[in-house]
Amino acid sequence: MDIAAADLPPDRIYKLLVSTVMPRPIALVSTLSANGTVNAAPFSFFNVFSNAPPLLVLGIEGNKRDDGQPHKDTGENIRRSGEFVVNLVSHAMVDPMVVCAIAFPEGESEVTEAGLTTLPSQQIAVPRIAEAPVSFECRTYSIMDLPFDRSIVMGEILHLHIRDEAIDDKLHVDADVLDLVGRMHGAAWYTRTRDRFEAPLIPLADWKARGK
């Protein structure tokens, strides 16, 4: 089937994108509200895009609550403070992550509602989530505003927290210990990252040698 993106409304494009681009890593983003409340919300329009400088990108939808605010709490907090933490989601964190996706009224902490705990960050005021196997302290690098109050937030990673048992002195990371989950299709489908295979890169010389 051939589909021109311009022929479909945004909600139908969204359905096709999330049903084809998968699995997607999940960022459980913690931020601070103006009154110091810790906010946490999951986003699967997320990935890393550069290592020099180390950058990650979040796609944040507009606020769907009927409270007159154009931006979600996460987006508003990032715009105000310029700081946020991306916490990666392990299989053990799935249930509290789902709680964090609930549209609680402004001022209520998803971290508290989900029974999560926080730890201080090293370089920013926003705390990280203690249960996360990996957390990235970020400073806003740029924000691109999109239609429908959506935005693309690019963050520079200032500090990394990786669970001690998941990394060794040579910076080799054990994916099984991380046990991360990815977002799949539909309203509630996810996958674990433990089903994987190797496909090593082929040096040019080796490829050429095959043809002889």
C-alpha positions as CSV (number, residue, x, y, z in Angstrom):
1,M,0.0,0.0,0.0
2,D,1.3,3.5,-0.9
3,I,0.3,6.3,1.4
4,A,1.0,10.0,0.9
5,A,1.5,11.5,4.4
6,A,-0.4,14.7,3.3
7,D,-3.5,12.6,2.6
8,L,-3.9,11.5,6.3
9,P,-4.7,13.5,9.4
10,P,-2.1,13.5,12.2
11,D,-3.8,10.8,14.3
12,R,-3.7,8.3,11.4
13,I,-0.1,9.1,10.7
14,Y,0.7,8.6,14.3
15,K,-0.9,5.2,14.2
16,L,1.2,4.1,11.2
17,L,4.4,5.5,12.7
18,V,4.1,3.8,16.0
19,S,3.0,0.5,14.3
20,T,6.1,0.4,12.0
21,V,9.0,2.2,13.8
22,M,9.5,-0.3,16.6
23,P,10.8,-1.1,19.1
24,R,11.4,2.4,20.4
25,P,13.4,3.1,23.5
26,I,11.5,4.7,26.3
27,A,12.6,7.9,28.1
28,L,11.0,8.3,31.6
29,V,11.8,12.0,31.8
30,S,12.0,13.7,35.2
31,T,11.7,17.5,35.6
32,L,11.0,20.0,38.3
33,S,7.9,22.2,38.4
34,A,8.1,25.9,39.4
35,N,7.2,24.9,43.0
36,G,9.7,22.1,43.2
37,T,7.4,19.2,42.5
38,V,9.1,16.3,40.7
39,N,7.4,15.4,37.5
40,A,7.9,12.2,35.5
41,A,6.5,11.2,32.2
42,P,7.4,8.5,29.6
43,F,8.2,9.3,26.0
44,S,8.9,6.8,23.2
45,F,9.6,9.4,20.5
46,F,13.1,9.4,21.8
47,N,16.7,8.4,20.9
48,V,20.3,9.5,21.0
49,F,21.6,11.3,18.0
50,S,25.2,12.4,18.6
51,N,28.2,11.5,20.7
52,A,30.2,14.7,20.2
53,P,28.5,16.6,21.7
54,P,26.5,13.8,23.4
55,L,22.9,14.7,22.4
56,L,19.5,13.0,22.7
57,V,16.1,14.1,21.3
58,L,12.6,14.0,22.7
59,G,9.4,14.4,20.8
60,I,6.8,15.9,23.1
61,E,3.1,16.2,22.2
62,G,1.0,19.2,23.3
63,N,-1.0,19.1,26.5
64,K,-4.3,17.2,26.1
65,R,-5.7,18.2,29.5
66,D,-8.5,20.7,29.5
67,D,-6.6,23.2,31.7
68,G,-5.7,25.9,29.2
69,Q,-2.0,25.1,29.2
70,P,-0.5,24.5,25.7
71,H,2.4,22.3,26.8
72,K,2.7,19.2,28.9
73,D,4.2,19.6,32.3
74,T,7.4,18.0,31.0
75,G,7.7,20.4,28.1
76,E,6.8,23.4,30.3
77,N,9.3,22.5,33.0
78,I,12.1,22.0,30.4
79,R,11.3,25.4,28.8
80,R,11.5,27.1,32.1
81,S,14.5,25.5,33.7
82,G,16.5,24.1,30.8
83,E,17.2,20.9,32.7
84,F,15.8,17.4,32.7
85,V,16.8,13.8,33.3
86,V,16.2,10.9,30.9
87,N,15.7,7.7,32.9
88,L,15.7,4.5,30.9
89,V,13.0,1.9,31.7
90,S,13.8,-1.6,32.8
91,H,11.3,-4.5,32.8
92,A,10.9,-4.1,36.6
93,M,9.8,-0.4,36.1
94,V,7.0,-1.1,33.6
95,D,4.1,-0.8,36.1
96,P,5.2,2.5,37.7
97,M,6.1,3.8,34.2
98,V,2.5,3.2,33.2
99,V,1.3,5.1,36.3
100,C,3.5,8.0,35.2
101,A,1.7,8.2,31.9
102,I,-1.6,9.1,33.7
103,A,-2.7,12.7,33.1
104,F,-2.5,13.8,36.7
105,P,-3.5,17.4,37.5
106,E,-0.8,19.9,37.4
107,G,1.1,20.0,40.7
108,E,0.7,16.3,41.5
109,S,3.9,14.2,41.4
110,E,3.8,11.1,39.2
111,V,6.9,9.9,41.0
112,T,4.9,9.8,44.3
113,E,1.8,8.3,42.7
114,A,3.9,5.5,41.1
115,G,5.9,4.7,44.3
116,L,9.2,5.6,42.7
117,T,12.1,7.2,44.6
118,T,14.6,9.9,43.6
119,L,18.3,10.5,44.0
120,P,20.1,13.8,43.6
121,S,21.7,14.5,40.2
122,Q,25.4,15.6,40.0
123,Q,25.2,18.6,37.7
124,I,21.6,19.7,37.6
125,A,18.9,20.5,40.1
126,V,16.4,17.9,38.6
127,P,16.6,14.6,40.5
128,R,17.0,11.2,38.8
129,I,14.9,8.1,39.4
130,A,16.6,5.7,41.7
131,E,15.0,2.6,40.1
132,A,16.3,3.3,36.6
133,P,19.3,1.3,35.5
134,V,20.5,4.3,33.4
135,S,19.9,8.0,33.8
136,F,21.2,10.9,31.7
137,E,21.4,14.4,33.3
138,C,20.6,16.8,30.4
139,R,20.7,20.5,29.7
140,T,18.5,21.9,26.9
141,Y,20.5,22.3,23.7
142,S,17.6,23.5,21.5
143,I,13.9,23.3,21.2
144,M,12.0,23.3,17.9
145,D,8.3,24.2,18.1
146,L,5.9,22.2,15.8
147,P,2.2,22.6,15.0
148,F,-0.4,21.5,17.5
149,D,1.8,22.6,20.4
150,R,4.2,19.8,19.8
151,S,8.0,20.3,20.2
152,I,11.3,18.5,19.6
153,V,13.6,18.9,22.5
154,M,17.3,18.3,22.0
155,G,19.3,17.8,25.2
156,E,23.0,17.7,25.9
157,I,24.0,14.9,28.2
158,L,26.1,16.3,31.0
159,H,26.3,13.3,33.3
160,L,25.6,9.5,33.0
161,H,24.5,7.2,35.8
162,I,24.7,3.5,35.0
163,R,24.0,0.8,37.6
164,D,27.3,-0.5,39.0
165,E,26.5,-4.2,38.3
166,A,25.7,-3.4,34.6
167,I,29.1,-1.9,33.7
168,D,32.7,-2.9,34.2
169,D,36.0,-0.9,34.4
170,K,36.4,-1.1,30.6
171,L,32.9,0.6,30.2
172,H,31.4,-2.7,28.8
173,V,27.7,-2.6,29.5
174,D,25.7,-5.8,30.3
175,A,22.5,-5.5,28.4
176,D,20.9,-8.4,30.3
177,V,21.5,-6.6,33.6
178,L,19.9,-3.4,32.2
179,D,16.8,-5.5,31.0
180,L,15.4,-2.5,29.2
181,V,12.0,-2.5,27.5
182,G,10.9,-0.9,24.2
183,R,7.6,0.5,23.0
184,M,5.8,-1.5,20.3
185,H,2.5,-0.9,18.5
186,G,-1.0,-0.2,19.8
187,A,-2.0,1.2,23.1
188,A,-0.2,-1.1,25.4
189,W,2.4,-3.3,23.7
190,Y,6.0,-3.5,24.8
191,T,9.0,-5.7,24.3
192,R,12.1,-6.7,26.2
193,T,15.6,-6.4,24.8
194,R,16.8,-9.9,25.7
195,D,15.9,-11.6,22.4
196,R,18.8,-10.4,20.2
197,F,21.4,-11.7,17.7
198,E,24.7,-10.6,16.3
199,A,25.4,-9.4,12.7
200,P,29.1,-8.2,12.7
201,L,30.2,-5.5,10.3
202,I,32.2,-6.8,7.3
203,P,35.5,-5.1,6.5
204,L,35.8,-4.0,2.9
205,A,38.8,-6.2,2.3
206,D,37.0,-9.3,3.6
207,W,34.0,-8.5,1.4
208,K,36.1,-8.1,-1.7
209,A,37.9,-11.3,-0.9
210,R,34.6,-13.2,-1.0
211,G,34.2,-12.3,-4.7
212,K,37.5,-13.9,-5.8
